[in-house]
Amino acid sequence: MMFSLHNLTKVFTVGFFRRRAVKAVNNVSFELDKGEIISLVGESGSGKTTTALMILRLIRPTSGEIFFEDKNIFKLKTGEERKKYWRQVHGIFQDPYAPFNPMYRVDRVLYQVFNLYDKQPSKKEKDQIVKESLSAVGLTPKDILGKYSHQLSGGQRQRIMVARCYILKPKLILADEPVSMIDASTRAGVIKLFMKLCNDLKTSVMFITHDLGLAYYTSNRILIMRRGEIVEEASAESILEHPQHPYTKRLLNDVPLLYSKWKDL
Amino acid sequence: MSLVSAENVKAYYYTSAGSVKAVDGINMNVNRGEILGVVGESGCGKSTLASTLMMNVRPPLRLVEGKISVDKYELTSMKRKEIRSKIWGTLISLVPQSALNALIPIKKTRDIIKDVLKHHLKNLNNEEINNLAKKRFKELDLPIEVLNMYPHELSGGMKQRAVIATSTLLNPKLLIVDEPTSALDVSTQKIVLKMIVDLRIRGIIESVVFITHDIAILRQISDKITVMYAGKIVESSTANEILENPVHPYSKGLINAVITPEREVKRRGLSYISGQPPDLLSPPIGCRFYPRCELAKDLCQKQEPHLTEVRRNHFVACNFVK
């Protein structure tokens, strides 16, 4: 197994006077193979993003372990090891505005990726790689480089985030609602591009989303999460055809479909 | 019987850079008892159409020409003050895109409702207003406690439902909703959609104009669909007809870009419309869709297509339909 979570739990304590514990993620375990695409589906507040933050090593779990290529990621000692981890596991987030500093040109977001490289390429090589990556995601480098983030559309910005993956060539991409903030007509383009990239680079992907349509279309396996726990795990086909858990059934029943009408409206 | 009819409506934003033609020559009808869906990408003039339909035009937006009549009133010849007292809230209500922010953070839902009602029905006392609000909340299956809560105590879906309930308190004939569910998750979305359908079944409202970019929602609730692109209507027909036999390349593109958990979607595959909607300061001459259209020929750069009836009640504006 390339990647595995074992009994991961995260408890947040809230309140100043009356302290209360909230179990955001409760005893979550799953595995992910090389080249596999999975989706973690759940409504807001189900602990999807907390799980993602732990996988990216941005917060520590209360208990449980995460293994990446047989190493416990919370026991990486040196900066070198951590850098290597972040080079191999990369995140893309929901908000296409947040990663960009409005004071800098968008080039910076792309060039900063090179900080994760072991050996810094020369300036010329960097320029070359950045241009290649932008063309790979269907953008024209001269339209993008030198611009500020407010001059680009949401779709373009999200494509730049995908271009970063292309520069980094990680082994696992964690995509937290990567297309929920862009228009439906552009959304399909970004998803297609993403799928092609992952196919070319043989990257594993973990989508974190509330959109069952996206999960079904892209993933091999779907995990349904509710109140911090994984309530159902099955292949995309069998989730759609034979949902077991009542929550999964409800979710499927509530998604507006294109080819059939709700009967209970 | 039509409730709303708009003829050749043009509304432009006048800015220092020039006029932005957000609504450019729109003809539409909303029949009584009908849910009409308006769909298009962001920046296609959908929200401007919503404000224009209820004549909420304020600079920089201006009505250039056209006639809008709702019920027995001709809005385009009325003064703003008159519209405010006679039309808004009582004949037409709008639930704007930012409805979640429409609630004042320091006021309870009850007081917000009081403000609305006092504006329209001056001789009601507080108790009568309370009873009216309670009755309506009960009718719509909303918890009565919501009336005594502040907005921060309500969930997103509950806020949206409270806003819709407030805006339909005076039984308006037409309800215009602008992206009411885009910030909600699927289960909450369904509850809000159910509420809108319920309002119509109970006869509280007659017709709905539902503005959205999600055509799958329109499949579920609307009777008719109007597809808008760059300030113009490109296709309009019944919901089933549009979804099953779309004619305009833009409508086809919108439908094929939707992903839902269905086998048909996997079979059909995903496609998308490349490029972006044009800048409405200087929209392309001829067909506005030609820079992004796969079918585009030289003709499209010169000749502007007009809405023509291709089948019964199915109108398309494209140079390639006969």
Interface residues (C-beta under 8 A of the other chain):
Chain A: E43 S44 S153 G155 D183 A184 S185 T186 R187 A188 G189 I191 K192 H210 D211 L212 G213 L214 A215 Y216 Y217 L240 R250 L251 L252 D254 V255 P256 L257 L258 Y259 S260 K261 W262 L265
Chain B: E41 S42 D185 V186 S187 Q189 K190 L193 K194 V197 H213 D214 I215 A216 I217 R219 Q220 I221 L243 G253 L254 I255 N256 A257 V258 I259 T260 P261 E262 R263 E264 V265 K266 L270 S271 Y272 I273 S274 Q276
